[in-house]
Structure formats: C-alpha cells, structure tokens
Amino acid sequence: MNPVIITACANESWLWPSDSPAAGGEQGGLDLHALIEESVRCKDAGAAVMHIHTEGLWAESIEGIRSKSDVLIQCGMSTLAKGPRMAVFENKSEMISIMLAHHDEAFANVQNHELHPREELVDYAKVCREYGVKPECEIWHSGSIWNLNYLKHGGHLDEPVITTLFFGWPGGTWSPPTVEEYLYRRKLMPPGCVSSVSVMGEHQREVHTIAVQMGDHLRVGTEDWPFNRKGERATTSELVAEAAELIELLGRRVATVAEAREMMGL
C-alpha cells in the first residue's frame, strides 16, 4: 500500500469550542502566528497537509505557512461561495475544499444551512483548473458520491481526485461514525480517488484503524476531535503524532510531503 497521508486541521472545535482568539472566520481558533507555528509542529509530527480556516486572511496564512514549512495547504470553509475564497485561488493554495452536498450541520454555536447545487460545483471545478488549485471533494453521504460521479463523467475533475469522507458530523448531513458505514460508503467510491477519513466523535480511532488497513488516509485535529486517547484536550500536532503512531502500529508508513504531493497529483 501507499504510505498514509495525514491531514491536520488545527481549527477551533465546532462542538467543543475553546476561548481561543479568532484567526479570521466566524468560528475562531488559533491566531495567525499560532496557526503558522502549529503548522510547523504538525509537519514535524507527520502531517503532509494543513487544512486551514482563515477566511479574510487567506493570503496572509498561505504566505506565512509557506515561509516556515513545505506542508501542503488545503483551504477549507467549504460552506462559502466562490467570491469570499478567490484569494485562495489567487495565492495558489495547493487545494480548496468543495462540499459535494448541502451544508446542514448543527454545532455548538453555529447552524449551517447552505445549498451547493451542481451548477456551483461545476463552476468551482472550472475555476480550480483555471488557477491550478486542486479541489478536495468532501463526501458526506452516498448522495455526495452521486455528485462526484456527475463531475467525473462530465470531465470536470482530473484524476487522482482528492476526497475526504466525513462521519459523525451532526445535522442533516450526519452519517453514523461506524466501521459499517465507512465500508459501505467506501464500496460506492469510484476508482481514481485518494480518500482521507474524518470522524467527529469518540469512535474516530476505531474507524481510522479500519481506514488505514483498507489503504485510505487520515484527517485529525482539534476541528474534528480535540481529545487524545486519554480523553484529554490536545493540540493538533499531538493528535497528528498519535495518528502517526497508529499508522506505524498497523504496518503502514506515514507519507512525506513529497510523497503526498505525488499521490494527490499536485
């Protein structure tokens, strides 16, 4: 099997928010300097990708992370329309998150209800090609896979297609954070995808363990599940280190940035 790509998301927890100052964007998290420094620590711990939420500070965060590290940058906040995210394209982030379904999420301080019609997805894919930024396609349920195939068959996506499968995120796009759900959805995925797995909740490690054995990749960090294996709040870099340990215990190897870049077709 290929080595495992670890994506780190050092953003504020949607369900267990802390009192950290905001870095730009509505849900808070690390300030910009802290985010840049944590990106370095995450890369040193084994992460090849940083998933960031810095709405309004895209240019500064991309430039700042690149000044300190060669970690690959994946700009999130897929709930947003294209306009507020044009700086992501203009500053050549390696990846931008696109949700292939509607947003219907129930968090501690935020209720998301945003429709992402296929016309918007096609437009996003065209802009990604124009600027040379790879879309990271978020897969929340089997309907997302239908839209993924729609984009693939329409010639809007280039292989390998970068995808993330989400489990346990509350709201109308919730799916059970179970091994059974992971195996079911993975069976529906088309060929030519590089898939990471995001689990919000205490069953994260259980699902991640199977995902590693099935050849997939992991997303971890304070945004998804901010607790370590002892149940204590942890930094994202500490959670990356735990994921790297799990990967090695299961007989696979953590991907370097160069290996992740090649596997993702960047």
MOJO-V159774 format. One record per pair of residues at least 24 apart in sequence whose ideal C-beta (glycine too) atoms are under 10 Angstrom apart, sorted by the first residue. I is the first residue (numbers start at 1). J is the second residue. D is the distance in whole Angstrom. If there is no record, write none. Layout:
BEGIN
i=I j=J d=D
i=I j=J d=D
END
This chain:
BEGIN
i=1 j=212 d=9
i=1 j=213 d=9
i=1 j=214 d=9
i=1 j=215 d=5
i=1 j=216 d=9
i=1 j=251 d=9
i=1 j=252 d=6
i=1 j=253 d=9
i=2 j=194 d=9
i=2 j=215 d=7
i=2 j=216 d=10
i=2 j=217 d=9
i=2 j=252 d=9
i=2 j=253 d=9
i=2 j=255 d=7
i=2 j=259 d=8
i=2 j=260 d=10
i=2 j=262 d=9
i=2 j=263 d=6
i=3 j=48 d=9
i=3 j=217 d=9
i=3 j=247 d=8
i=3 j=252 d=7
i=3 j=253 d=4
i=3 j=254 d=6
i=3 j=255 d=4
i=3 j=256 d=8
i=3 j=259 d=6
i=3 j=260 d=8
i=3 j=263 d=8
i=4 j=46 d=9
i=4 j=48 d=9
i=4 j=196 d=9
i=4 j=208 d=10
i=4 j=211 d=9
i=4 j=212 d=6
i=4 j=215 d=9
i=4 j=216 d=8
i=4 j=217 d=5
i=4 j=218 d=6
i=4 j=243 d=8
i=4 j=244 d=8
i=4 j=246 d=9
i=4 j=247 d=5
i=4 j=248 d=9
i=4 j=250 d=9
i=4 j=252 d=5
i=4 j=253 d=7
i=4 j=254 d=6
i=4 j=255 d=6
i=4 j=259 d=10
i=4 j=260 d=9
i=5 j=46 d=10
i=5 j=47 d=9
i=5 j=48 d=5
i=5 j=49 d=6
i=5 j=72 d=9
i=5 j=162 d=9
i=5 j=194 d=7
i=5 j=195 d=10
i=5 j=196 d=7
i=5 j=216 d=9
i=5 j=217 d=4
i=5 j=218 d=8
i=5 j=219 d=9
i=5 j=254 d=8
i=5 j=255 d=5
i=5 j=256 d=10
i=5 j=257 d=9
i=5 j=259 d=8
i=5 j=260 d=5
i=5 j=261 d=10
i=5 j=263 d=7
i=5 j=264 d=7
i=6 j=42 d=8
i=6 j=43 d=10
i=6 j=45 d=8
i=6 j=46 d=5
i=6 j=47 d=5
i=6 j=48 d=6
i=6 j=49 d=7
i=6 j=196 d=9
i=6 j=217 d=7
i=6 j=218 d=5
i=6 j=219 d=8
i=6 j=220 d=7
i=6 j=221 d=10
i=6 j=239 d=10
i=6 j=240 d=6
i=6 j=241 d=10
i=6 j=243 d=5
i=6 j=244 d=7
i=6 j=247 d=8
i=6 j=254 d=6
i=6 j=255 d=7
i=6 j=260 d=9
i=7 j=42 d=9
i=7 j=47 d=7
i=7 j=48 d=8
i=7 j=49 d=4
i=7 j=50 d=8
i=7 j=51 d=5
i=7 j=71 d=10
i=7 j=72 d=9
i=7 j=74 d=7
i=7 j=95 d=9
i=7 j=136 d=9
i=7 j=162 d=10
i=7 j=164 d=8
i=7 j=196 d=5
i=7 j=197 d=10
i=7 j=198 d=8
i=7 j=217 d=7
i=7 j=218 d=7
i=7 j=219 d=4
i=7 j=220 d=8
i=7 j=221 d=8
i=7 j=224 d=10
i=7 j=240 d=9
i=7 j=243 d=10
i=7 j=260 d=9
i=8 j=38 d=8
i=8 j=39 d=8
i=8 j=41 d=9
i=8 j=42 d=4
i=8 j=43 d=8
i=8 j=45 d=8
i=8 j=46 d=9
i=8 j=47 d=4
i=8 j=48 d=9
i=8 j=49 d=7
i=8 j=50 d=6
i=8 j=51 d=7
i=8 j=52 d=9
i=8 j=71 d=8
i=8 j=74 d=10
i=8 j=218 d=10
i=8 j=219 d=8
i=8 j=220 d=7
i=8 j=221 d=5
i=8 j=222 d=9
i=8 j=223 d=9
i=8 j=224 d=10
i=8 j=235 d=10
i=8 j=236 d=5
i=8 j=237 d=7
i=8 j=239 d=8
i=8 j=240 d=5
i=8 j=243 d=9
i=9 j=42 d=9
i=9 j=47 d=9
i=9 j=49 d=9
i=9 j=50 d=8
i=9 j=51 d=4
i=9 j=52 d=8
i=9 j=53 d=8
i=9 j=74 d=9
i=9 j=76 d=7
i=9 j=198 d=8
i=9 j=219 d=6
i=9 j=220 d=7
i=9 j=221 d=4
i=9 j=222 d=7
i=9 j=223 d=4
i=9 j=224 d=6
i=9 j=225 d=10
i=9 j=236 d=7
i=9 j=239 d=9
i=9 j=240 d=10
i=10 j=34 d=9
i=10 j=35 d=6
i=10 j=37 d=10
i=10 j=38 d=5
i=10 j=39 d=7
i=10 j=41 d=9
i=10 j=42 d=7
i=10 j=47 d=9
i=10 j=50 d=7
i=10 j=51 d=8
i=10 j=52 d=8
i=10 j=53 d=9
i=10 j=220 d=10
i=10 j=221 d=5
i=10 j=222 d=6
i=10 j=223 d=7
i=10 j=226 d=10
i=10 j=235 d=8
i=10 j=236 d=4
i=10 j=237 d=8
i=10 j=239 d=9
i=10 j=240 d=9
i=11 j=35 d=9
i=11 j=51 d=7
i=11 j=52 d=7
i=11 j=53 d=4
i=11 j=54 d=9
i=11 j=76 d=7
i=11 j=77 d=9
i=11 j=221 d=7
i=11 j=222 d=6
i=11 j=223 d=4
i=11 j=224 d=9
i=11 j=226 d=10
i=11 j=236 d=8
i=12 j=53 d=8
i=12 j=108 d=10
i=12 j=109 d=9
i=12 j=222 d=7
i=12 j=223 d=7
i=12 j=226 d=9
i=13 j=107 d=9
i=13 j=108 d=8
i=13 j=200 d=9
i=13 j=221 d=9
i=13 j=222 d=5
i=13 j=223 d=6
i=13 j=224 d=8
i=13 j=225 d=8
i=13 j=226 d=5
i=13 j=227 d=9
i=13 j=233 d=9
i=14 j=105 d=7
i=14 j=106 d=9
i=14 j=107 d=4
i=14 j=108 d=7
i=14 j=109 d=8
i=14 j=110 d=7
i=14 j=112 d=9
i=14 j=169 d=8
i=14 j=170 d=9
i=14 j=200 d=8
i=14 j=222 d=10
i=14 j=223 d=7
i=14 j=224 d=9
i=15 j=106 d=9
i=15 j=107 d=6
i=15 j=108 d=6
i=15 j=109 d=10
i=15 j=168 d=10
i=15 j=169 d=9
i=15 j=170 d=7
i=15 j=200 d=7
i=15 j=201 d=9
i=15 j=223 d=10
i=15 j=224 d=10
i=15 j=225 d=9
i=15 j=226 d=9
i=16 j=107 d=10
i=16 j=108 d=7
i=16 j=222 d=9
i=16 j=225 d=9
i=16 j=226 d=6
i=16 j=227 d=8
i=16 j=233 d=8
i=17 j=107 d=8
i=17 j=108 d=6
i=17 j=109 d=6
i=17 j=110 d=9
i=17 j=222 d=10
i=17 j=226 d=10
i=18 j=222 d=8
i=18 j=226 d=8
i=18 j=233 d=8
i=20 j=222 d=9
i=22 j=53 d=10
i=22 j=54 d=10
i=22 j=55 d=10
i=22 j=56 d=10
i=22 j=57 d=10
i=23 j=52 d=9
i=23 j=53 d=7
i=23 j=54 d=6
i=23 j=55 d=9
i=23 j=56 d=9
i=23 j=57 d=7
i=23 j=60 d=10
i=23 j=61 d=8
i=24 j=53 d=8
i=24 j=54 d=5
i=24 j=55 d=6
i=24 j=56 d=4
i=24 j=57 d=4
i=24 j=58 d=9
i=24 j=60 d=8
i=24 j=61 d=8
i=25 j=52 d=9
i=25 j=53 d=5
i=25 j=54 d=6
i=25 j=55 d=4
i=25 j=56 d=7
i=25 j=57 d=8
i=25 j=58 d=10
i=25 j=76 d=9
i=25 j=77 d=6
i=25 j=80 d=9
i=26 j=53 d=9
i=26 j=55 d=7
i=26 j=56 d=10
i=26 j=77 d=9
i=26 j=79 d=10
i=26 j=109 d=9
i=26 j=110 d=7
i=27 j=53 d=7
i=27 j=55 d=9
i=27 j=77 d=9
i=27 j=107 d=8
i=27 j=108 d=9
i=27 j=109 d=7
i=27 j=110 d=6
i=27 j=223 d=9
i=28 j=53 d=9
i=28 j=109 d=9
i=29 j=53 d=6
i=29 j=54 d=9
i=29 j=222 d=8
i=29 j=223 d=8
i=30 j=54 d=9
i=30 j=222 d=9
i=30 j=235 d=9
i=30 j=236 d=9
i=31 j=57 d=10
i=32 j=57 d=6
i=32 j=60 d=6
i=32 j=61 d=6
i=32 j=64 d=6
i=32 j=65 d=10
i=33 j=64 d=8
i=35 j=61 d=6
i=35 j=64 d=8
i=35 j=65 d=8
i=35 j=236 d=10
i=36 j=60 d=9
i=36 j=61 d=7
i=36 j=63 d=9
i=36 j=64 d=4
i=36 j=65 d=6
i=36 j=66 d=9
i=36 j=67 d=8
i=36 j=68 d=6
i=36 j=69 d=8
i=37 j=64 d=9
i=37 j=65 d=10
i=37 j=68 d=8
i=37 j=69 d=10
i=37 j=237 d=10
i=38 j=65 d=10
i=38 j=221 d=9
i=38 j=222 d=9
i=38 j=235 d=7
i=38 j=236 d=6
i=38 j=237 d=6
i=38 j=240 d=10
i=39 j=64 d=8
i=39 j=65 d=5
i=39 j=66 d=10
i=39 j=68 d=7
i=39 j=69 d=6
i=39 j=71 d=6
i=39 j=73 d=9
i=39 j=236 d=9
i=39 j=237 d=9
i=40 j=65 d=8
i=40 j=68 d=5
i=40 j=69 d=5
i=40 j=71 d=8
i=40 j=237 d=9
i=41 j=69 d=9
i=41 j=235 d=8
i=41 j=236 d=8
i=41 j=237 d=4
i=41 j=238 d=9
i=41 j=240 d=8
i=41 j=241 d=9
i=42 j=69 d=9
i=42 j=71 d=7
i=42 j=220 d=9
i=42 j=221 d=8
i=42 j=235 d=9
i=42 j=236 d=6
i=42 j=237 d=5
i=42 j=238 d=10
i=42 j=239 d=9
i=42 j=240 d=5
i=42 j=241 d=9
i=43 j=68 d=9
i=43 j=69 d=5
i=43 j=70 d=8
i=43 j=71 d=4
i=43 j=72 d=9
i=43 j=237 d=9
i=43 j=240 d=9
i=43 j=256 d=10
i=43 j=257 d=7
i=44 j=69 d=9
i=44 j=71 d=10
i=44 j=237 d=7
i=44 j=240 d=9
i=44 j=241 d=9
i=45 j=235 d=10
i=45 j=236 d=9
i=45 j=237 d=5
i=45 j=238 d=8
i=45 j=239 d=9
i=45 j=240 d=4
i=45 j=241 d=4
i=45 j=242 d=9
i=45 j=243 d=9
i=45 j=244 d=6
i=45 j=245 d=10
i=45 j=254 d=9
i=46 j=218 d=10
i=46 j=220 d=10
i=46 j=237 d=9
i=46 j=240 d=5
i=46 j=241 d=7
i=46 j=242 d=10
i=46 j=243 d=7
i=46 j=244 d=4
i=46 j=245 d=9
i=46 j=247 d=8
i=46 j=248 d=9
i=46 j=253 d=10
i=46 j=254 d=4
i=46 j=255 d=9
i=46 j=256 d=9
i=47 j=71 d=6
i=47 j=72 d=9
i=47 j=218 d=10
i=47 j=219 d=10
i=47 j=220 d=8
i=47 j=221 d=9
i=47 j=236 d=8
i=47 j=237 d=8
i=47 j=239 d=10
i=47 j=240 d=5
i=47 j=241 d=9
i=47 j=243 d=8
i=47 j=244 d=9
i=47 j=254 d=9
i=47 j=255 d=10
i=47 j=257 d=9
i=47 j=260 d=9
i=48 j=72 d=6
i=48 j=217 d=9
i=48 j=240 d=10
i=48 j=254 d=8
i=48 j=255 d=5
i=48 j=256 d=7
i=48 j=257 d=5
i=48 j=258 d=9
i=48 j=259 d=7
i=48 j=260 d=4
i=48 j=261 d=8
i=48 j=263 d=9
i=48 j=264 d=9
i=49 j=73 d=8
i=49 j=74 d=5
i=49 j=94 d=8
i=49 j=95 d=7
i=49 j=136 d=9
i=49 j=162 d=9
i=49 j=196 d=8
i=49 j=217 d=9
i=49 j=219 d=8
i=49 j=255 d=9
i=49 j=257 d=8
i=49 j=260 d=6
i=49 j=261 d=10
i=49 j=264 d=8
i=49 j=266 d=10
i=50 j=74 d=7
i=50 j=75 d=9
i=50 j=76 d=10
i=50 j=94 d=10
i=50 j=95 d=10
i=50 j=221 d=9
i=50 j=236 d=9
i=51 j=75 d=8
i=51 j=76 d=5
i=51 j=77 d=10
i=51 j=95 d=8
i=51 j=97 d=7
i=51 j=136 d=8
i=51 j=164 d=9
i=51 j=196 d=9
i=51 j=198 d=9
i=51 j=219 d=7
i=51 j=221 d=7
i=51 j=223 d=7
i=51 j=224 d=9
i=51 j=236 d=10
i=52 j=76 d=6
i=52 j=77 d=9
i=52 j=88 d=10
i=52 j=93 d=9
i=52 j=97 d=10
i=52 j=223 d=10
i=53 j=77 d=5
i=53 j=97 d=10
i=53 j=223 d=8
i=54 j=87 d=10
i=54 j=88 d=10
i=55 j=79 d=10
i=55 j=80 d=7
i=55 j=84 d=6
i=55 j=85 d=8
i=55 j=87 d=9
i=55 j=88 d=10
i=56 j=84 d=8
i=56 j=87 d=9
i=57 j=87 d=9
i=58 j=84 d=9
i=58 j=85 d=7
i=58 j=86 d=9
i=58 j=87 d=4
i=58 j=88 d=5
i=58 j=89 d=9
i=58 j=90 d=8
i=58 j=91 d=6
i=58 j=93 d=7
i=58 j=96 d=10
i=59 j=87 d=5
i=59 j=88 d=9
i=59 j=90 d=8
i=59 j=91 d=5
i=59 j=93 d=10
i=60 j=87 d=9
i=60 j=91 d=9
i=61 j=87 d=10
i=61 j=88 d=10
i=61 j=91 d=9
i=61 j=93 d=9
i=62 j=87 d=8
i=62 j=88 d=8
i=62 j=90 d=10
i=62 j=91 d=5
i=62 j=92 d=8
i=62 j=93 d=6
i=62 j=94 d=9
i=63 j=91 d=7
i=65 j=93 d=10
i=66 j=91 d=9
i=66 j=92 d=10
i=66 j=93 d=10
i=69 j=257 d=8
i=70 j=256 d=10
i=70 j=257 d=5
i=70 j=258 d=8
i=70 j=261 d=9
i=71 j=257 d=6
i=71 j=260 d=9
i=72 j=134 d=9
i=72 j=257 d=6
i=72 j=260 d=6
i=72 j=261 d=6
i=72 j=264 d=8
i=72 j=266 d=7
i=73 j=133 d=10
i=74 j=134 d=9
i=74 j=136 d=6
i=74 j=162 d=8
i=74 j=164 d=9
i=74 j=196 d=10
i=74 j=219 d=9
i=74 j=264 d=10
i=75 j=133 d=8
i=75 j=136 d=9
i=76 j=136 d=8
i=76 j=138 d=9
i=76 j=164 d=10
i=76 j=223 d=8
i=78 j=103 d=8
i=78 j=114 d=9
i=78 j=116 d=8
i=78 j=124 d=9
i=78 j=135 d=10
i=78 j=136 d=8
i=78 j=137 d=10
i=78 j=138 d=6
i=78 j=164 d=10
i=79 j=103 d=5
i=79 j=105 d=8
i=79 j=110 d=9
i=79 j=112 d=6
i=79 j=113 d=9
i=79 j=114 d=5
i=79 j=116 d=9
i=80 j=114 d=8
i=81 j=114 d=9
i=81 j=116 d=9
i=81 j=120 d=8
i=81 j=123 d=10
i=81 j=124 d=9
i=82 j=120 d=8
i=82 j=123 d=7
i=82 j=124 d=6
i=82 j=127 d=6
i=85 j=124 d=9
i=85 j=127 d=9
i=85 j=133 d=10
i=86 j=127 d=8
i=86 j=131 d=9
i=88 j=127 d=10
i=88 j=128 d=10
i=88 j=131 d=9
i=88 j=133 d=7
i=89 j=124 d=10
i=89 j=127 d=6
i=89 j=128 d=8
i=89 j=130 d=8
i=89 j=131 d=4
i=89 j=132 d=9
i=89 j=133 d=5
i=90 j=131 d=7
i=90 j=133 d=10
i=91 j=131 d=9
i=91 j=133 d=9
i=92 j=131 d=7
i=92 j=132 d=7
i=92 j=133 d=7
i=93 j=131 d=9
i=93 j=133 d=6
i=93 j=134 d=9
i=94 j=132 d=9
i=94 j=133 d=7
i=94 j=134 d=6
i=94 j=136 d=9
i=94 j=162 d=10
i=94 j=260 d=10
i=94 j=261 d=8
i=94 j=264 d=8
i=94 j=266 d=5
i=95 j=128 d=9
i=95 j=133 d=7
i=95 j=134 d=5
i=95 j=135 d=7
i=95 j=136 d=5
i=95 j=162 d=6
i=95 j=264 d=8
i=95 j=266 d=8
i=96 j=124 d=8
i=96 j=127 d=9
i=96 j=128 d=7
i=96 j=131 d=9
i=96 j=133 d=5
i=96 j=134 d=8
i=96 j=135 d=6
i=96 j=136 d=7
i=97 j=124 d=10
i=97 j=135 d=8
i=97 j=136 d=5
i=97 j=137 d=8
i=97 j=138 d=6
i=97 j=162 d=10
i=97 j=164 d=8
i=98 j=124 d=5
i=98 j=125 d=8
i=98 j=128 d=8
i=98 j=135 d=5
i=98 j=136 d=7
i=98 j=137 d=6
i=98 j=138 d=7
i=98 j=147 d=10
i=98 j=151 d=9
i=98 j=162 d=10
i=99 j=124 d=10
i=99 j=136 d=10
i=99 j=137 d=8
i=99 j=138 d=4
i=99 j=139 d=9
i=99 j=140 d=7
i=99 j=144 d=8
i=99 j=147 d=9
i=99 j=164 d=10
i=99 j=166 d=9
i=99 j=173 d=9
i=100 j=124 d=10
i=100 j=135 d=9
i=100 j=137 d=5
i=100 j=138 d=6
i=100 j=139 d=6
i=100 j=140 d=8
i=100 j=141 d=10
i=100 j=143 d=8
i=100 j=144 d=4
i=100 j=145 d=8
i=100 j=146 d=9
i=100 j=147 d=4
i=100 j=148 d=6
i=100 j=149 d=10
i=100 j=150 d=9
i=100 j=151 d=8
i=100 j=163 d=9
i=101 j=138 d=8
i=101 j=139 d=8
i=101 j=140 d=5
i=101 j=141 d=7
i=101 j=142 d=10
i=101 j=143 d=6
i=101 j=144 d=5
i=101 j=145 d=10
i=101 j=146 d=9
i=101 j=147 d=7
i=101 j=148 d=10
i=101 j=166 d=9
i=101 j=172 d=10
i=101 j=173 d=6
i=102 j=140 d=9
i=102 j=143 d=9
i=102 j=144 d=10
i=102 j=171 d=10
i=102 j=172 d=8
i=102 j=173 d=7
i=103 j=138 d=10
i=103 j=140 d=9
i=103 j=171 d=8
i=103 j=172 d=9
i=103 j=173 d=7
i=104 j=140 d=9
i=104 j=169 d=10
i=104 j=170 d=10
i=104 j=171 d=5
i=104 j=172 d=3
i=104 j=173 d=5
i=104 j=174 d=8
i=105 j=140 d=9
i=105 j=166 d=10
i=105 j=169 d=6
i=105 j=170 d=7
i=105 j=171 d=4
i=105 j=172 d=8
i=105 j=173 d=6
i=105 j=174 d=8
i=105 j=200 d=10
i=106 j=169 d=9
i=106 j=170 d=5
i=106 j=171 d=4
i=106 j=172 d=8
i=106 j=173 d=10
i=106 j=174 d=8
i=107 j=169 d=9
i=107 j=170 d=7
i=107 j=171 d=8
i=107 j=200 d=10
i=108 j=170 d=10
i=111 j=171 d=8
i=112 j=171 d=7
i=112 j=172 d=9
i=112 j=173 d=9
i=113 j=171 d=9
i=113 j=172 d=8
i=116 j=144 d=10
i=116 j=147 d=9
i=117 j=147 d=10
i=118 j=146 d=10
i=118 j=147 d=6
i=118 j=150 d=6
i=118 j=151 d=8
i=118 j=154 d=9
i=118 j=156 d=10
i=121 j=147 d=6
i=121 j=148 d=9
i=121 j=150 d=8
i=121 j=151 d=6
i=121 j=154 d=10
i=121 j=156 d=8
i=121 j=157 d=10
i=122 j=150 d=9
i=122 j=151 d=7
i=122 j=154 d=7
i=122 j=156 d=6
i=123 j=156 d=10
i=124 j=151 d=9
i=124 j=156 d=9
i=125 j=151 d=6
i=125 j=154 d=9
i=125 j=155 d=9
i=125 j=156 d=4
i=125 j=157 d=6
i=125 j=158 d=9
i=126 j=156 d=7
i=128 j=156 d=9
i=128 j=157 d=9
i=128 j=158 d=9
i=129 j=156 d=8
i=129 j=157 d=9
i=129 j=158 d=8
i=132 j=266 d=9
i=133 j=266 d=10
i=134 j=158 d=8
i=134 j=160 d=9
i=134 j=161 d=9
i=134 j=162 d=6
i=134 j=264 d=7
i=134 j=265 d=7
i=134 j=266 d=6
i=135 j=161 d=8
i=135 j=162 d=7
i=135 j=163 d=9
i=136 j=161 d=9
i=136 j=162 d=5
i=136 j=163 d=7
i=136 j=164 d=6
i=136 j=194 d=10
i=136 j=196 d=8
i=136 j=264 d=9
i=137 j=161 d=6
i=137 j=162 d=7
i=137 j=163 d=5
i=137 j=164 d=8
i=137 j=165 d=10
i=137 j=193 d=8
i=137 j=195 d=10
i=138 j=163 d=8
i=138 j=164 d=5
i=138 j=165 d=8
i=138 j=166 d=6
i=138 j=173 d=10
i=138 j=198 d=9
i=139 j=163 d=5
i=139 j=164 d=7
i=139 j=165 d=5
i=139 j=166 d=7
i=139 j=175 d=10
i=139 j=185 d=7
i=139 j=186 d=10
i=139 j=188 d=9
i=139 j=189 d=8
i=139 j=193 d=9
i=139 j=195 d=8
i=139 j=196 d=10
i=139 j=197 d=10
i=139 j=198 d=10
i=140 j=164 d=9
i=140 j=165 d=8
i=140 j=166 d=5
i=140 j=167 d=9
i=140 j=169 d=7
i=140 j=171 d=10
i=140 j=172 d=10
i=140 j=173 d=4
i=140 j=174 d=8
i=140 j=175 d=7
i=140 j=185 d=9
i=140 j=198 d=10
i=141 j=165 d=10
i=141 j=166 d=9
i=141 j=167 d=10
i=141 j=172 d=10
i=141 j=173 d=6
i=141 j=174 d=9
i=141 j=175 d=5
i=141 j=181 d=9
i=141 j=185 d=7
i=141 j=188 d=10
i=142 j=175 d=9
i=142 j=184 d=8
i=142 j=185 d=6
i=142 j=188 d=6
i=142 j=189 d=10
i=143 j=173 d=9
i=144 j=173 d=9
i=144 j=175 d=10
i=144 j=185 d=9
i=144 j=188 d=10
i=145 j=185 d=7
i=145 j=186 d=10
i=145 j=188 d=5
i=145 j=189 d=6
i=145 j=190 d=8
i=145 j=193 d=10
i=146 j=188 d=9
i=148 j=188 d=10
i=148 j=189 d=8
i=148 j=190 d=7
i=148 j=193 d=8
i=149 j=188 d=9
i=149 j=189 d=10
i=149 j=190 d=6
i=152 j=190 d=6
i=152 j=191 d=10
i=152 j=192 d=8
i=152 j=193 d=9
i=153 j=190 d=9
i=157 j=192 d=9
i=157 j=193 d=10
i=158 j=192 d=9
i=158 j=265 d=7
i=159 j=190 d=10
i=159 j=191 d=8
i=159 j=192 d=4
i=159 j=193 d=8
i=159 j=194 d=9
i=159 j=265 d=7
i=160 j=191 d=10
i=160 j=192 d=6
i=160 j=193 d=7
i=160 j=194 d=5
i=160 j=195 d=10
i=160 j=262 d=10
i=160 j=263 d=7
i=160 j=264 d=6
i=160 j=265 d=5
i=160 j=266 d=10
i=161 j=189 d=9
i=161 j=190 d=8
i=161 j=191 d=10
i=161 j=192 d=6
i=161 j=193 d=5
i=161 j=194 d=7
i=161 j=195 d=9
i=161 j=264 d=9
i=161 j=265 d=9
i=162 j=193 d=8
i=162 j=194 d=5
i=162 j=195 d=8
i=162 j=196 d=8
i=162 j=217 d=10
i=162 j=263 d=9
i=162 j=264 d=5
i=162 j=265 d=8
i=162 j=266 d=9
i=163 j=189 d=7
i=163 j=190 d=10
i=163 j=192 d=10
i=163 j=193 d=5
i=163 j=194 d=7
i=163 j=195 d=5
i=163 j=196 d=7
i=163 j=197 d=10
i=163 j=216 d=10
i=163 j=217 d=10
i=164 j=194 d=10
i=164 j=195 d=7
i=164 j=196 d=5
i=164 j=197 d=7
i=164 j=198 d=6
i=164 j=216 d=10
i=164 j=217 d=9
i=164 j=219 d=6
i=165 j=189 d=8
i=165 j=193 d=10
i=165 j=195 d=6
i=165 j=196 d=7
i=165 j=197 d=5
i=165 j=198 d=7
i=165 j=199 d=9
i=165 j=207 d=9
i=165 j=211 d=8
i=165 j=216 d=8
i=165 j=217 d=10
i=165 j=219 d=9
i=166 j=196 d=10
i=166 j=197 d=8
i=166 j=198 d=5
i=166 j=199 d=8
i=166 j=200 d=8
i=166 j=219 d=9
i=166 j=224 d=9
i=167 j=197 d=7
i=167 j=198 d=7
i=167 j=199 d=5
i=167 j=200 d=7
i=167 j=201 d=8
i=167 j=203 d=8
i=167 j=204 d=9
i=167 j=207 d=6
i=167 j=211 d=10
i=167 j=224 d=10
i=168 j=198 d=9
i=168 j=199 d=5
i=168 j=200 d=4
i=168 j=201 d=4
i=168 j=202 d=9
i=168 j=203 d=7
i=168 j=204 d=8
i=168 j=207 d=8
i=168 j=224 d=9
i=168 j=225 d=9
i=169 j=198 d=8
i=169 j=199 d=9
i=169 j=200 d=5
i=169 j=201 d=9
i=169 j=224 d=9
i=170 j=200 d=8
i=170 j=201 d=9
i=174 j=200 d=9
i=176 j=201 d=10
i=176 j=203 d=9
i=176 j=207 d=10
i=177 j=201 d=5
i=177 j=202 d=8
i=177 j=203 d=4
i=177 j=204 d=7
i=177 j=206 d=8
i=177 j=207 d=6
i=177 j=225 d=10
i=178 j=203 d=7
i=178 j=206 d=8
i=178 j=207 d=7
i=178 j=210 d=10
i=179 j=203 d=9
i=179 j=206 d=7
i=179 j=207 d=6
i=179 j=209 d=9
i=179 j=210 d=5
i=179 j=211 d=9
i=179 j=214 d=10
i=180 j=207 d=10
i=180 j=210 d=10
i=181 j=207 d=8
i=182 j=206 d=10
i=182 j=207 d=5
i=182 j=208 d=9
i=182 j=210 d=6
i=182 j=211 d=6
i=182 j=214 d=8
i=182 j=216 d=9
i=183 j=207 d=10
i=183 j=210 d=7
i=183 j=211 d=10
i=183 j=214 d=8
i=186 j=210 d=9
i=186 j=211 d=8
i=186 j=214 d=7
i=186 j=215 d=10
i=186 j=216 d=7
i=189 j=216 d=10
i=192 j=265 d=10
i=194 j=260 d=9
i=194 j=263 d=6
i=194 j=264 d=5
i=194 j=265 d=8
i=196 j=220 d=10
i=197 j=224 d=10
i=198 j=223 d=9
i=198 j=224 d=5
i=198 j=225 d=9
i=199 j=224 d=7
i=199 j=225 d=7
i=200 j=224 d=5
i=200 j=225 d=6
i=201 j=225 d=6
i=201 j=227 d=10
i=202 j=227 d=8
i=202 j=231 d=8
i=204 j=229 d=10
i=204 j=239 d=10
i=204 j=243 d=10
i=205 j=229 d=7
i=205 j=242 d=8
i=205 j=243 d=9
i=205 j=246 d=7
i=208 j=242 d=10
i=208 j=243 d=7
i=208 j=246 d=7
i=208 j=247 d=9
i=208 j=250 d=9
i=209 j=246 d=7
i=209 j=247 d=10
i=209 j=249 d=9
i=209 j=250 d=7
i=210 j=250 d=10
i=211 j=250 d=10
i=212 j=243 d=9
i=212 j=246 d=7
i=212 j=247 d=6
i=212 j=248 d=10
i=212 j=249 d=9
i=212 j=250 d=5
i=212 j=251 d=9
i=212 j=252 d=6
i=213 j=250 d=6
i=213 j=251 d=8
i=213 j=252 d=8
i=215 j=252 d=8
i=217 j=247 d=9
i=217 j=252 d=10
i=217 j=255 d=8
i=217 j=260 d=9
i=217 j=263 d=9
i=217 j=264 d=10
i=218 j=243 d=5
i=218 j=244 d=9
i=218 j=246 d=8
i=218 j=247 d=7
i=218 j=254 d=10
i=219 j=243 d=9
i=220 j=244 d=10
i=220 j=246 d=10
END
